Amino acid sequence: MSDLQEQEALVAAPFIASLQIGMPRQNGFEGAADPLQRPWFSGFVKEPVTGRLWLSSTGLTGDGVADTKNHGGPEKAVLAYARSHYADWSQQLVIASMPPASFGENFTVSGLTEETVCVGDTFAVGNGGNEGEGEPPLIQVSQPRQPCWKQERRLGRPGLIALMVNTGRTGWYFRVLREGWAHAGAELFLRERPFPEWTIARANRLRYHDKDDHDAMNRLAACPLLSPTWQTALAKK
């Protein structure tokens, strides 16, 4: 366990350390010698926001995706990534400075990782009740994040997809059960944990590593709060 992970374990409730949004845009440079630096169009590159944003059933106001076939939608409304992973990646990838959203996430979260988050976990985002805020948003873990080529383009590191899969440091998605205001610093209060056996880490291991454990794969595929995309992928295996 890293020093940051030990510190986060002492926190009473996990929280949103940084909140990011970004609309699809052109990235990279024409004529770049490195193929990873050539032009690519995506909403992967996001910037931190200090104020509150409305969190709807399809995500944060001002956030968007270019590839609507594979990204976005109610089952992938919010992408979360563990803040504690950044120190490990900085050392492993030899990158001195890695700002929040280096992995394309909306919520950089403190106090949660793939080992401690389960499919179906439901969190309240803050307490709500402040003037003009109403009830706090409710978000629910829907599936692990499946790494794609954008991570390699964003950080300029070929082979990063395999590293994310092998380490299990993939991140995860939330669906939104109740809309409301979200902001950096908001605590995440666990309200329900209906499937404690299905951590994001275990789901990742079943899909990418423990492929012969058909019984466990079938049981995970039958989990009603796992996203339909993952249910179908596991059923095919």
ABEGO torsion letter per residue (X at the ends): XBAAAAAAAABABBBBABBBBBBBBBBEBBGBABAAABBBBBAABBBBBABBBBBBAAEBBGBBBABAAABEEAAAABBBBBAAAAAAAAAAAGBABBBBGAAGBABBBBGBBAAABBBGBBBBBEAEGBBGAEBBBBBBBABBBBBBAAAAAAAGBBGAAAAAAAAGBAEBBBBBABBEBBBBGBBBBBABBABAABBAAAAAAAAAABAABAAAAAAAAABAABBAAAAAAAAAX
